[in-house]
Amino acid sequence: MVEARSLKEFEKAFAAMTRERAAALHAAPSALFFKHRNRLAELAAKHRLPAMHRFEAHAEAGDLMAYAADLAEAVRRAATFVDKILKGAKPADLPVEQPMRFHLVINLKTAKALGLTIPQSVLIRPGQLIQ
């Protein structure tokens, strides 16, 4: 596990991952990583690390893949709960829900640059492929 709390610490974190012979990068969701997703993708490519994140925008920026709950669906469900609470429901009485829909985004250009072959069984699944 490597920590980076600012953009300035990204280079140091990637150097540490290289020293430790990391095989891949899975970054925790954070505003910092989202804001600097292009720089993260650049560093992952430079250090030849396949990177996976929870937001599609990371794969669009050049990381290998993203896999996460459908954000639009989560927002719609949250709005339903807000509506119930505003109408008098007690939050403690509302059920806990887990996401039902997930999105897989694979950046095929990045996979090729890393020399990775994505199995056909993964490619035929519903999701988005970035050429």
C-alpha positions in Angstrom: 0.0 0.0 0.0 1.3 3.4 -1.0 0.0 6.8 0.0 -0.2 10.0 -1.9 -1.9 13.0 -0.3 -1.0 15.6 -2.9 -0.1 15.9 -6.6 3.5 16.4 -5.6 3.5 13.0 -3.9 2.4 11.1 -7.0 5.9 10.7 -8.4 7.2 9.4 -5.1 4.3 7.0 -4.8 4.9 5.5 -8.3 8.7 5.2 -7.5 7.8 3.3 -4.4 5.5 1.0 -6.4 8.2 0.3 -8.9 10.7 -0.5 -6.1 8.2 -2.8 -4.5 7.5 -4.4 -7.9 3.8 -3.7 -7.8 1.9 -5.6 -10.5 -1.0 -3.2 -10.7 -2.6 -0.1 -9.2 -6.0 0.1 -7.6 -6.6 3.6 -6.2 -9.1 4.3 -3.6 -11.8 6.8 -4.7 -10.8 10.3 -3.8 -11.3 13.8 -5.0 -7.6 14.2 -5.4 -7.2 11.2 -7.7 -10.3 12.1 -9.7 -9.1 15.7 -10.2 -5.7 14.5 -11.3 -6.8 11.4 -13.2 -4.9 12.4 -16.3 -1.6 12.7 -14.4 -2.3 9.3 -12.7 -2.9 7.7 -16.1 0.3 9.2 -17.4 2.3 7.9 -14.5 0.7 4.5 -14.6 1.6 4.3 -18.3 5.2 5.5 -17.7 5.6 2.9 -14.9 3.8 0.2 -17.0 1.2 -0.4 -14.3 -2.3 -1.5 -15.2 -4.6 0.8 -13.2 -8.2 0.2 -12.1 -10.5 2.7 -10.6 -14.1 3.1 -9.6 -15.0 5.9 -12.0 -15.3 5.6 -15.7 -13.5 8.9 -16.2 -10.3 7.2 -15.1 -10.5 4.7 -17.9 -11.4 7.5 -20.3 -8.2 9.3 -19.1 -6.1 6.4 -20.0 -6.1 3.9 -17.2 -6.8 0.3 -18.0 -10.2 -0.1 -16.5 -13.0 1.1 -14.2 -15.6 -1.0 -12.5 -18.2 0.6 -10.3 -21.8 0.8 -9.4 -24.0 2.8 -11.8 -23.7 6.3 -10.4 -26.8 7.6 -12.1 -28.8 4.8 -10.6 -27.4 5.5 -7.2 -28.4 9.1 -7.4 -31.9 8.2 -8.5 -32.2 5.8 -5.5 -30.8 8.4 -3.1 -33.5 10.9 -4.4 -36.2 8.3 -3.6 -34.9 8.1 0.0 -34.7 11.9 0.3 -38.3 12.1 -0.9 -39.5 9.5 1.7 -37.6 11.3 4.5 -39.1 14.7 3.5 -42.5 13.1 3.6 -42.0 12.0 7.2 -40.2 8.6 7.0 -37.7 7.9 9.7 -34.2 7.3 8.2 -33.7 4.4 10.7 -36.8 2.7 9.3 -35.6 2.8 5.7 -33.9 -0.3 4.3 -30.3 -0.5 3.4 -29.8 -1.0 -0.4 -26.9 -2.3 -2.3 -26.2 -1.3 -5.9 -27.8 -3.6 -8.5 -26.1 -2.3 -11.7 -22.4 -2.0 -12.3 -20.4 -0.6 -15.2 -17.2 -2.1 -16.6 -15.1 0.1 -18.8 -11.9 -1.2 -20.5 -9.5 0.9 -22.3 -8.2 -1.3 -25.1 -5.6 1.2 -26.2 -4.0 1.0 -22.8 -4.3 -2.8 -22.7 -2.4 -2.9 -26.0 0.3 -0.4 -24.8 0.8 -2.6 -21.7 1.0 -5.8 -23.8 -2.1 -7.2 -22.2 -4.7 -9.4 -23.9 -8.2 -9.0 -22.5 -9.9 -12.4 -22.6 -12.8 -12.7 -25.0 -15.0 -13.8 -22.1 -14.6 -10.3 -20.6 -14.9 -8.4 -23.9 -18.4 -9.9 -24.6 -19.8 -8.8 -21.3 -21.9 -5.7 -21.2 -19.8 -2.6 -20.7 -17.9 0.0 -22.6 -14.8 -0.6 -24.6 -12.6 2.4 -25.3 -10.7 2.0 -28.6 
